[in-house]
């Protein structure tokens, strides 16, 4: 399988290259989003792509957009991405692209947590709260929360997004829109997490992005519930890891992160700044297999 690290569509103006997606303008009202096979860890893009990753992310996002359409409208136009590029560029977009409406982005990462993990667990240990949401005492790493919580982040133009309180979101976008995004995010998460559980998958946490269309409607955009934007755990092995206070095995780039945490560069631990160490073939292959397995389980 040939991997695509960076797309090169010359028939359309490039709008932006993100960590994974390359976005091109299609007229004034649409965007061609191409999901590359790039992988970023610790906010550094790896030099080696993960073969098939962009197609898997696109398939998963399309699966969830279709499944959640009754909860919230999304940015898909329904048109074929191949129809807007030159014939020679079709192989770069086939299977890994979405042709979407151009929206006014709401500059808030809508994060929902159903379990305590990652930065949420770190914050809980320090303050018994996450993003200003007070939580009960005695919770453990990877533990299920009494109910899902909305823990937003302010979108950073570069580097890490910054966790903020709900009150801060109200300041940023107003009380009505803030409440709407919070309630929608929790509802989408609940529906998705309940469905994923029937497939033997736990969605520990996830992040959504929303935009406004010309009529001011809130629209779900970007990607949704992929292993890049969500923490997926298989139910097998979860209880054992939880009992030991460890992170459960996950369907994402944890494999790469763990390797990067252990690797030495010139005898020293990698300092998490570019350039990234070269990923060995087995780490690339095992990561690709994890992404494939998540899609297969979910859509089987």
GIWODA-V222543 format. One record per helix or strand of 2 or more residues. SS is the DSSP state (H for helix, E for strand). FROM is the first residue (numbers start at 1). TO is the last residue. If there is no record, write none. Layout:
ss: {SS	SS}
from: {FROM	FROM}
to: {TO	TO}
This chain:
ss: {E	E	E	E	E	H	H	H	E	E	E	H	E	E	E	E	E	H	H	E	E	E	H	H	E	E	H}
from: {14	21	30	40	44	53	81	87	97	104	108	118	129	133	144	153	162	166	175	201	218	230	238	254	264	268	281}
to: {17	26	35	41	45	68	84	93	101	105	115	127	130	134	150	154	163	173	198	212	221	234	244	262	265	269	299}
